[in-house]
Amino acid sequence: MDFALSPDQEAIQEAVASICAGFDDEYWLKRDKEGGFPTDFYDAMAKGGWLGICVPEAYGGSGLGVTEAAIMMRTIAESGAGMSGASAIHINVFGLNPVVVFGSDEQKRRMLPPMAEGREKACFAVTEPNTGLNTTQLKTRAVARNDRYVVNGQKVWISTAQVAHKILLLARTTPLEEVRKPTQGLTLFYTDLDRTKIRVSEIEKMGRKAVDSNELFFEDFEIPFEDRIGEEGRGFEYILHGMNPERVLIAAEAVGLGRLALTRATAYAKERIVFNRPIGQNQSIQHPLAKNWMDLEAAWLMILSAAWQYDTGLPCGAAANAAKYLAGEAGFDACQQAVMTHGGFGYAKEYHVERYLREVMVPRIAPISPQLVLCYIAERVLGLPKSY
C-alpha cells in the first residue's frame, strides 16, 4: 500500500500550481468584490489542457482519473483561488461524465471536445425550488413532440448559467404516477442553452461572487432527440455517474480551501505579537490549528480512497459521501479557526480569511447536506431503517 503521489500526479500538482500562481490574492479579492466570471483564469486552465482532465483522449481530453482531478481541484483551491477558482471549472471535470459513459460515439465527438478545449461552457441543471435534494420528485417536464422534446418548468442554484453555452438537464418525461419506481421516468439531455426560451435569473449570495448561481425558467424550450443522453427514462441512473465524482471533487476543493486557511492562520500566529510574545506560542491558538491539520489530512485520505474506488470501477457511494462530509466539516472548521486566529483582523477583507469562511459554506452545504450524508451512511452502510 503506497500513500505517495506518483511522479505523474506530482507533475500535475506542480503544473496546475504554476498556472494558479499567475492569479494572486488581489486578483481573487477583486473578483470577490466586483463579480464577473474569471474568464482569464478559465482560459489559462483551458490553454494548459486541464479542462478535459477526465475526458478520454479520443475526444480531446487527457483521459485521467478522478484521483488526478481531485489533486488538481485541491491545488486550485489551495492556491488562493478558493471556491471562486475551483467552481469556475468544476462542471468541466465531472459534469459530462454521463456523456462519457452513456453517450453515443457521435454525441461524444460532438459534445466533449468543445468543453474540454474551453470553447464551450456548460451548466448542470437538476435541483428545483420545491424538491431540493429529493431528485425523484422533479417537476420539470419534457414532453416528446415529433422530433424533439418540449420542456417547461424551473431549476434553481444552477452555477455558471450566466456564461454557459450548453446545459446538462434532467427532466421528467414520464409522470411520477405512471412509473413503477420514482427513479424511473427521468431523462437526461445535453443541449444548447437557448436564452429565448430559458430565462436566467441570478441569485445574490454571500460568497463566490465570481461564479454566478441562478434560477432558470423554461417555457416551451425545445430539445432535439439527438441531444438526449442514453435511453428515455433512465436519466437518474445516468447522473449517478456524475454525482459520486462531484462529491469527491468538491471534497478535494474543501480540503484545499481549508489548507489555505490553515496556512494563513499559522503564518499569522507566528508573526502576531501580543503581550510581548507570538500568539502561536499559546496553546489556545496551537491546539485548534493542530486539530484542523489532522482533520484535513484524514479527510484527504478519505478523498483519495473514494477516488481510487471510482477509478478502479468499485462501488464508491459510501466513500464519496463520507469524503464529502469529512472534508466539508474539516474545511469549515479550518476557515472559521483562521478568522478567529486573526481576531479582529480576520473580519477585514485585506486578510482574505473572511472570504474563505464565506466560500467554504459552498462545499459544506452542496451538493448534498451533511445531514443527508449521515442518513445515507446510516441506511446504506449500517443497514438502519430509512428515516425519510
Steps between C-alpha positions, in 0.01 A plus 500: 500500500656825381365834621741712297396687188650355184752709302226574245262614772768723651558647154127579474511674836802708399365593157161610635664694784719677245193624309325603822806701606412749229178588685588646838304604807420840354353340189260286702421783741399715202286220357336463842421873515395560141373163385532396140606156379880450526535454125877556490554230765263264315683568172838436663380163628358420156827595330682268739270216394348447844129547432466154348711316755248213529385502137638210291792593275298399193265790570754770574570435868784360709331171589601520866303389803303665776807461723700731276203738472474513880869589524444777246193642674667498842800680350280770346311567824818492709676748269288789628229462236273325747153406379496791255774336295392142558134560414596674175618167355321252726228409247761422234655230713197299612195638318525316169600167652154360414572589137835321522336188646161490325521728195522365148827534311344777291395687815844464657671635190255790478465589869829428676780675304349853518465469877844343549664772292320783680306612191165430668390538860227285651264511795342207687125531563346252744384672821154660514348753743239267648687170499850584624703180537197276438596451136237237423227762556619737224213691341666636185339314208641407161225389262585327172348670196597385150884511486562693822415541865324809633605601851314708757592556864757651736848426632691675779859542623637444152862614488657678198167533314578867433796401282409146389450400137365153586277345763501148646134463598309236695124510442203268548375341179255256662269626776585373847166323537567295185835344603566196720781672691554873561849477349349405165361741241778760530699578185837669451579751223805700393404781267531868410391748765243699302452827690189583298328205670691488830492801729814510716466699823811542717480439875690744722693299759748534785813377324658383175374805316725426203305186414130567457212295644162521333136408478392376155149526356421278198211591270447273198875437480566256215765225504576286190480124551868471411588695817346240730767304688435127503150357532190695592406454865845392627644844574507454877720194456728694268554805722625275780813461285553874543385535860760278667792667319348839586497411870866397478602817318312743721651321800846558352415868454389523864829349615694738276314801637543373856873453447523851359325642806719295733816624326390862537400451864827328586709772338305770684534315831878502458517871420234659720647622828267557796619530861859495368477153346368346178141385544600166345690426822167469682342157510155654454621597152720195436256224585209600272740544209661164569156339499417673173811345344408150620139529384603625156756222460244236597246644255762498223571130555126429474489700176786300351329176604171603339675616182696173479178301541333693218800480268529123549130440435405415857177619665598830662175656626583462869858619462407796277232615742728450801776697328262786427377508862843480663656756265208740527517499879881511516517781246237703682670455838836607356356811334313599813810449713704710257265793558512449876881477495518836326263651756357832386720500191333175395191708431690725258495415130869583455597188698287278274397248766148645530456418130611144561240464774225626270612278214539182705125499559465378139666158548348468845144539369524375142449282307349307790446611860703350786178363648406306186851353487448372853164355395667329202772341712249394766271338245736365230803408712359420842170356377281719720139571394440792267404810696341711228 
